[in-house]
Amino acid sequence: MNKLLCALMLIATASVTYPALAQSDASNAKQAPAPKKAVKKTVKKKKPAKEAAAATPAVIAAGDDEDDDAPMSLEGSTTTEFDCELGNKITIYSNPNDDKHIAVRWKNELHRLRRITTTTGANRFENRKYGLVWINIPAKAMLLDSKKGQQLANECRDPDQAKLFAQKK
């Protein structure tokens, strides 16, 4: 019987003290510090790429080679205009002192491309970062997007190539 009385007393004590503990936990939760408010950060917007290119027309975007971060000046460059099918126009800037690089202006963006040697003798220039490939053969030139696997401009001819093409017709 002593055991039964001890068990009942333990149960009664626990039932009386447990609600008191639960209430003290609830009051502690109410007194907990409020969470901090989120801090707003202001971010400056960058100029769009077209505006940046228009602001610095004398600088060529570097290609994917050893000069990747070094811009190149267009001063002293030879300019060649190409008329392509569908009314597209491409401007090529080449420097007589540097036959390993050219600059291509395509849709108001200037890209620097470097020469890739070929076995056929075609002039091939490439910018792997942007996926641009410029191929110039005696009859015509074309601009390709190697990342998308499509032609950007075809049947491009400078004035000399256009004369030859007109004579063959």
C-alpha positions as CSV (number, residue, x, y, z in Angstrom):
1,M,0.0,0.0,0.0
2,N,2.9,2.3,0.7
3,K,4.0,1.9,-2.9
4,L,0.5,2.8,-4.1
5,L,0.4,5.9,-2.0
6,C,3.8,7.0,-3.1
7,A,2.9,6.5,-6.8
8,L,-0.3,8.6,-6.4
9,M,1.6,11.4,-4.6
10,L,4.1,11.5,-7.4
11,I,1.4,11.7,-10.0
12,A,-0.5,14.4,-8.1
13,T,2.7,16.4,-7.7
14,A,3.6,16.1,-11.3
15,S,0.2,17.1,-12.5
16,V,0.3,20.2,-10.2
17,T,3.8,21.3,-11.2
18,Y,3.7,20.5,-14.9
19,P,1.1,23.2,-15.8
20,A,3.2,25.7,-13.8
21,L,6.3,24.8,-15.8
22,A,4.3,25.1,-19.1
23,Q,3.1,28.5,-18.1
24,S,6.6,29.7,-17.2
25,D,7.9,28.5,-20.6
26,A,5.1,30.4,-22.3
27,S,5.9,33.5,-20.4
28,N,9.6,33.1,-21.3
29,A,8.6,32.8,-25.0
30,K,6.6,36.0,-24.8
31,Q,9.6,37.8,-23.3
32,A,12.0,36.6,-26.0
33,P,13.6,39.4,-28.1
34,A,11.8,40.3,-31.3
35,P,13.6,39.2,-34.6
36,K,15.6,41.8,-36.3
37,K,14.2,43.6,-39.4
38,A,15.8,42.8,-42.7
39,V,18.3,45.4,-43.9
40,K,17.6,46.8,-47.3
41,K,20.6,47.1,-49.6
42,T,20.8,49.5,-52.5
43,V,22.4,48.3,-55.7
44,K,23.6,50.5,-58.4
45,K,22.4,49.5,-61.8
46,K,25.0,49.0,-64.5
47,K,24.7,50.6,-67.9
48,P,23.4,48.2,-70.6
49,A,26.1,46.7,-72.9
50,K,24.9,48.7,-75.9
51,E,25.3,52.0,-74.0
52,A,28.8,51.0,-72.8
53,A,29.8,50.1,-76.3
54,A,28.5,53.4,-77.7
55,A,30.3,55.3,-74.9
56,T,33.7,53.8,-75.8
57,P,33.9,53.3,-79.6
58,A,37.7,53.2,-79.7
59,V,38.0,50.1,-77.6
60,I,37.6,46.5,-78.8
61,A,36.2,43.9,-76.4
62,A,39.0,41.5,-75.7
63,G,38.8,37.9,-77.1
64,D,39.4,34.6,-75.4
65,D,43.2,34.6,-75.5
66,E,46.3,35.8,-73.7
67,D,45.2,39.4,-74.1
68,D,41.7,38.7,-72.6
69,D,41.6,41.7,-70.3
70,A,43.6,44.1,-72.5
71,P,41.5,46.3,-74.8
72,M,42.9,47.3,-78.1
73,S,42.7,50.8,-79.8
74,L,41.3,51.2,-83.2
75,E,43.6,54.0,-84.1
76,G,45.7,53.2,-87.2
77,S,43.4,50.3,-88.1
78,T,42.2,49.6,-91.7
79,T,38.4,49.6,-92.0
80,T,36.7,47.3,-94.4
81,E,32.9,47.4,-94.9
82,F,31.1,44.2,-95.8
83,D,27.6,44.1,-97.3
84,C,25.8,40.8,-96.5
85,E,22.6,39.2,-97.6
86,L,19.3,40.3,-95.9
87,G,20.8,43.8,-95.6
88,N,23.2,43.0,-92.8
89,K,26.4,45.0,-92.6
90,I,29.7,44.1,-90.9
91,T,32.8,46.3,-90.4
92,I,36.2,44.7,-90.0
93,Y,39.1,46.6,-88.4
94,S,42.5,45.2,-89.0
95,N,45.9,46.5,-87.9
96,P,48.8,46.2,-90.4
97,N,51.2,45.6,-87.5
98,D,49.0,42.8,-86.0
99,D,47.8,40.1,-88.4
100,K,46.8,37.8,-85.6
101,H,43.8,39.8,-84.5
102,I,40.9,41.7,-86.1
103,A,37.9,43.5,-84.7
104,V,34.4,42.8,-85.9
105,R,31.5,45.3,-85.5
106,W,28.3,43.3,-85.7
107,K,25.0,44.8,-84.7
108,N,26.6,47.8,-83.0
109,E,28.8,45.5,-80.9
110,L,32.6,45.3,-81.3
111,H,34.4,42.0,-80.8
112,R,38.0,41.1,-81.0
113,L,38.8,37.9,-82.8
114,R,42.1,36.1,-83.2
115,R,43.4,34.2,-86.2
116,I,43.0,30.4,-86.3
117,T,45.3,28.7,-88.8
118,T,43.6,26.6,-91.5
119,T,44.9,24.0,-94.0
120,T,42.7,25.5,-96.7
121,G,44.2,29.0,-96.7
122,A,41.0,30.6,-95.7
123,N,41.2,33.6,-93.3
124,R,39.5,32.3,-90.1
125,F,39.2,34.4,-87.0
126,E,37.5,33.3,-83.8
127,N,36.4,34.6,-80.4
128,R,35.6,31.5,-78.3
129,K,34.2,33.5,-75.4
130,Y,31.3,34.8,-77.5
131,G,31.3,32.0,-80.0
132,L,31.9,34.2,-83.0
133,V,33.7,32.9,-86.1
134,W,34.6,35.0,-89.1
135,I,35.6,33.1,-92.3
136,N,36.8,35.1,-95.3
137,I,37.5,33.3,-98.6
138,P,38.2,35.0,-102.0
139,A,34.5,34.7,-103.1
140,K,32.8,35.8,-99.9
141,A,32.9,35.9,-96.1
142,M,30.5,34.8,-93.4
143,L,30.0,35.3,-89.6
144,L,29.0,32.2,-87.6
145,D,27.8,31.6,-84.1
146,S,29.6,28.5,-83.0
147,K,27.7,28.3,-79.7
148,K,24.3,28.2,-81.3
149,G,25.6,26.4,-84.5
150,Q,24.1,28.9,-86.9
151,Q,25.0,31.5,-89.5
152,L,24.7,35.1,-88.4
153,A,25.6,36.6,-91.7
154,N,26.3,35.0,-95.1
155,E,27.3,36.1,-98.6
156,C,29.2,39.0,-97.1
157,R,31.4,40.9,-99.7
158,D,33.7,43.8,-99.5
159,P,33.7,46.2,-102.5
160,D,36.4,44.2,-104.3
161,Q,34.6,40.9,-103.8
162,A,31.3,42.5,-104.9
163,K,32.9,43.6,-108.2
164,L,34.2,40.1,-108.9
165,F,30.9,38.6,-108.1
166,A,29.1,41.0,-110.4
167,Q,31.5,40.2,-113.3
168,K,30.8,36.5,-112.9
169,K,27.0,36.9,-113.3
